Amino acid sequence: MAEETTQAKAPIIIKKYANRRLYNTQTSSYVTLDHLAAMVRQGIDFEVHDARSNEDITRSVLTQIIFEEEAKGQSLLPIRFLRQLIRLYGDSMQALVPGFLDLSMETFTKNQDEMRNRIAEAFGGGSQALENLARQNLAMFERAMQMFTPFAPRASRDEPPRPPGMTEQRSEEISELKSEIDEMRQQLAELSRQRK
């Protein structure tokens, strides 16, 4: 019985061939990056191995999936985040970043239900709740990123943070959030029309 549990938890092995084709060894079929993205969304664990060397190349394939999603216009990663991430490569704090990002995403995932409720409230009663949540998350992320770049120029730790909306950058971020909320409203309205 313990063997069944171990086998059930073993990740599916995907082999990547020199011609860039991906082969699912469990289903004995070729798959695409879209198939792998769907597997991730379903919570199916897999590893990608180079077919010739058997090297684990899962990280590069997952990164490629993210690149493909971003190229489709599914922009999830803010430019400022990407710039900060690139700055951390080769930095003395680089070793701490994966653990921090992993913990951040785990926390975010655990709080998804609360965020969905807040988004529902925002659509029902204006966008203020969503803007407040976005401001809080952005401030938390900026404080956390400052831990990894302690010598980067920024406001003194003794100075209180500027109130939201005081800078041009904050104003632009709020405008972007409002635009995204409007787009989401339109998409929800379209989905409800399609269901009818």
N, C-alpha and C positions, 0 to 999 in steps of 0.2 A: 504494500500500500504506500509506503514511503517512496518507493521507486516511481509509482504513478504520479505522486505529487511533484517529485523532482522533474520527471519528464514533462509534466504539464507546464512547469515554470520555465523550462529551457527555452531560450529564444529560438525563433525560426531562423535558419541560416539562408541568407540570400547570397548567391555567388555572382560576382561581376566579372564578365569576360573582357578580353582585350578589345572586342568590338563594341564595348560599352553596354552590352545587353546584360540585363539582370535576370537571374534565374532563381525562383523560389523552390528550394529543395523539398519543402513539405508538400506543395501541391504539384510539383514536377511541371511547372509552367513558367514561361517568361513573364516578367512584370515590368511596369514602368515606374518612373518616379511618382506619378500620380497614384499608382497602386500603393506604393510605400507610404505616401502621405496619408492615404485613407487608413492604412494599417495603424499609423501613429495615432490618428484621431480616434480609432476604435480601441486604443490601448493595447494593441498587439505588439509584443516585444520581438524585435528581430536584430540580427547582426548581419552586416554586409562584409563578405570576405572576398579578397582578390582570388579569382579562380586559379591562377598560376602559383602565386606565392603563399596563399592562404592567410595573408596579412589582413588584420581587422581594419577595414576602411569605413566603418560605420559613421564616424564623425564627419568625414569629407562628403559622404553621400547625404547625410542629414543637412549639412551646410548647403549642398547643392539644391536640395528640396526647398530650403528657405530662400535661396537666390531665385529659383524658378517662381515661387509664390510672389516674391517682391516684384519680379519682372512682369507678372500678370497684372500688376496694379493693386495687389493685396497688401499695400504698405502697412506693415505692422511695426517696423523698427524705425523710430524717429532718427533723423539725421544727426541730431546732437548726441544721441545715445551711441550711434555708430562711430562718430568721431571720438567720443570718450573711450570707447572700447578699443579702437585702433591705437590710441595714445598709450593704453596699458600694455600693449605687446612690447616685450623687452624691458618693461619697468620692473623695479625690484618688488613691487606688490603683485605682479602678474600671477603668482602661484595662489594668491588668495581669491582672485576673481571668480574662477569656476565654482568654488564652494558658495561664494556670496550669491552669484546669479542663480545657482541651483536652489538655494534656500529661498531667495526672493520669489522664484517661480512657484515653488511649493506653497509658500504662503499665499501667493496670488490665487493659485488653484483652490486652496482651501476656502478662500473668501469669495469665490465666484458667485455663490448663491446670494450673498449680501450685496454684491455689486449688481447682480441682475435685478434685485429688488429696488436698489437705488436708481438704476436706469429706468425701470418701469415707473417709479415715482417721478422721475425727471420728465418722462414723456407725458405723464398724466398731469403734472403740475408745473410745467416749465422746466427750463434747463439748469436752474440754479443748483439743484442737488448734484447733478452730474459735474458741473463746473467746480463745485466745492471738492468733490471726490477727486477730480483730476488734479486740482491744485495741491491737495494733501499728498497724493501719490507722487507728484512731481517733486514736491519739497522733500519728501522722504527719500526719493531716489537721489536727488542732488546732494543731500547730506551724506548718504551712504557712499556716493562716488567720491566725495571730498575726502573720505577716509582713505581711499586708494591713491589720491593725488594730494598728499598733505602739503606739498610745497608749491602747488599751483596758486597763482594770484587769485585772491577772492577777498571778500569783506572780512574784516577782523572777526574773530570768534566772539569778542565782547560786544560787537554791534548787534542789535536786534535785527532779524530779517526784515526786509522791506515788505510792506503790506502788498498783497496780490493786486495786480493792476497798476502798480506804480511805474513800471518800466514799459518801454515800447515792446520789448520782447514778450512780456506777459500779456500785453494787449493782443499781440498777434496770435499767441497761443490760444487765448480765449476765443478769438475770432475763428481760428481753425477748428476748435472744439465745437463751436456753434454750427459751423458748416458741416462737420461730420454728423452732428446730431440731426441737422436738417436732412442730410442724405439718408441717415438711418430711418428717419420718419417716413421719407418717401419710399424706401425699400419695404418698410413694414406695411405701408398703405398698399403698395403693389402686391405684396404677398397676400394680404387679406382680400384684395380684389380677385386674385387668382384662385383662392380657395372657394370663393362664391361661384 
